[in-house]
Amino acid sequence: MHDHPAIILAALLIFLFGLISRAAERSPITAPMFFMAVGVILSPLCLNVFQVTINTETTKILAEVTLVIILFVDASMIHFNRLGQTLAGIPARLLGIGLPLTVLLGGVIAYFMFPAIDIWLIAMVALILSPTDAALGQAIIKSPQVPARIRESVSIESGLNDGIALPPILVCIAVLTEGSGVIDGSGHWLTFMFSQLTLGPIVGAAVGLFGGRCVDWAANKGWSEPTFQRLAAISLALMAYAFAELIHGNGFIAAFFAGLLLGAKNPVVRERIQEFGEAEGQLLSLMIFLLLGLVMIPVAASYWNFGMLVYALLSLTVIRMLPVAISLLGSGLDRNTVLFLGWFGPRGIASVLYLLIAVGDMGFSGYEHAMSLIVLTVLLSTVLHGVSAVPLANRFKAQP
């Protein structure tokens, strides 16, 4: 995004929304909705005030940094002493059963609805639309009325499912760009996926644990200024990502585990790290949604049709909610909680990031309908999940 007026617009919107941000928390209008809507209004679709061309590589980097920081901060909010119980319950079901079923169901429905689309492209779309984005449901994550284990389950699922989905997405992209010969039966892709899902957590845990303890130690010695303690949020998240990628681990999972095992135990230091990381993640996330409205939606809108609208709505309902319901059979959760977890599978930053990766590697020409379908689904999710977050969170009674 190299247009100075557009950068000024982003700064102005952040300032203006910040003035009413506390009031907005109690309203159905979320920050992502506001930024995306303003982008659309000022784009060639409406007032045509801005005609911004998107730099795919730059925007992809922006999306990657955004996702890394959000994953790190969200994970640092999880109570580690309850992690074993939490992870072994709802998140394990959602990730081990619900996620594969979501991809499978999404692929099958797309196959019958869009028979002209290549099977590998269908698989890629189903995978890109499978990760959830807890950032679009911040009212859920922060609401004291939603039980702690439900909030933590939503956060853990969101933190891990995007990393799990990435390796098979890369396989689909490779096949679409180079042909099916890249999968030669040598086991290379299985090895790649295994390293992604194992090395990432190991590296991330090491960075978070050691780095956090170093920050604690320096702060307790009086050597570290509060400003640099806050900056540790970005440093640790990016180091976890970079080190994991260097050894072919998954950087996004590494960032999540770095936050999860953050070694900073001093409550003041930990709060500084979390608050600054949360602010930076919010800033970058809102810029992505502004770009979505300014550039991606106007480009995709001309390809939308009724069939895409139906699939996008199915993706947010049946394709997500049915697998979640199946995965939670026998969990002891009541029906309303199961429906709640099924509905709150927003598609946001991760889906946009993987779309940008696909466009960067494959181009847009020839894949317009598939790419536009992803944009439409993210658009609907941003609005529908944003509007419903506060009312549904308020339906829970406060529980310990």
LINZILIN-V858005 format. One line per field, one symbol per residue. phi: phi as a letter, one per 40 degrees, with the letter a starting at -180 (. if undefined). psi: psi as a letter, one per 40 degrees, with the letter a starting at -180 (. if undefined). burial: # if it has 9 or more other C-alpha atoms within 8 Angstrom, else .. A space follows every 50 residues. Layout:
phi = ???
psi = ???
burial = ???
This chain:
phi = .bcddcccdccccccccccbccccccbccccdccccccdccccdcbcfcb bccccdcccccdcccdcccccccdcccccccbcdccccccdcccccbccc cccccccccccccbcccdcccccccccccccbbcccbdccccccccddcc ccccccdccbccccccdccccccccccbgccccbgcgdcccccccccbcd cccccccccccccccdcccccgcbcdccccccdcdccccdccccccbgcc ccccccccccbdccbcccccccccccccccccdccccccccdccbccdcc dcbcacccccccccccbdcccccccccccgcgccccccccccccbcbadc cccccccccccbgccgbdccccccccccdccdccccccccdccccccdbc
psi = gehddddddddddddddddedddddeiehidddddddddddeiedcefdh ghhhhddddddddddddddddddddeehhdeedddddebddddddddddd dddddddddddddgeehiddddddddddediihddefddddehedhiddd dddddddddddddddddddddddddddeieedgeeeedddddddddeddd ddddddddddddddddddddeedhidddddedddddddddddddddffih ddddddddddfhehehdddddddddddddddddddddddddddddddddd deeiiddddddddddecddddddddddeheeeiidddddddddggihbdd ddddddddddddidhefddddddddddddddddddddedddddeehihi.
burial = #....##..#..##..#...#..##..##################..#.# ##...#..##.###############.#....#..##.#######.#### #######..##.....#..###############.######...####.# #############.#####.######......#........##.###### ################.##....#....######.##########..### ###############...##.#######.###################.# #..#...##.#######.##########.........############# ##########.##....#.#########.####.######.###.#....
